[in-house]
Amino acid sequence: LPAAAQEVLLPAARVYTYRARLFSRALREFLMHAAARDLPVVVIKGLWLSLKVYGQANLRPGGDIDLLLRRQDVESAVNILEYEMGYGRWWEPLLDDRYYARHHLHQQRCNPGRGIWFEPHWRLDHPYTRLTVDYAAMLARATDGELLGQPVRELALPDLLLTLVIHLVKHAVYLPAVLQRPDLPRLLLADGMLVYFLDIAELLQ
């Protein structure tokens, strides 16, 4: 790589490596507690993709740890975070749980330093879209797996692909309006969401 590119990329790579270490430690602890409670957990995006698809924990940047659970198990996951790990609502602007339940279909908890966030989801699509994803069937098709030396549930490949596509269209809401534009590649790069497309491409490959 040219020296100028290395000056930008190498410090970022060191940050990703450090964050991957912190996130891995936190996720491993959560999965240990979940296993002790016999709580089935699917880890989505982030560390799961890094380790299972990209092959290395620090190759894919991520800002939080996303989990997919049955709706009735979300409270147990939040209890693990709060009472077993000391995570909570440490960020003052964080809104009431009812807001996230209604508008985001997940809950949020962070460590006291606010460097690590967990998001236990029971759905992935936006509540105001017309997607009709059968999450109960998706979770029922999941199989036993392992991540960071701890038991997890792993989605079937078609379901995993579906979650990545849902994640992409949830964030890149402009896509239907620009798919035919000749400058589409420039728009994707400018948007900063290229990694979401790369997730899909890497999984398919």
Disulfide bonds with the S-S distance in Angstrom:
none
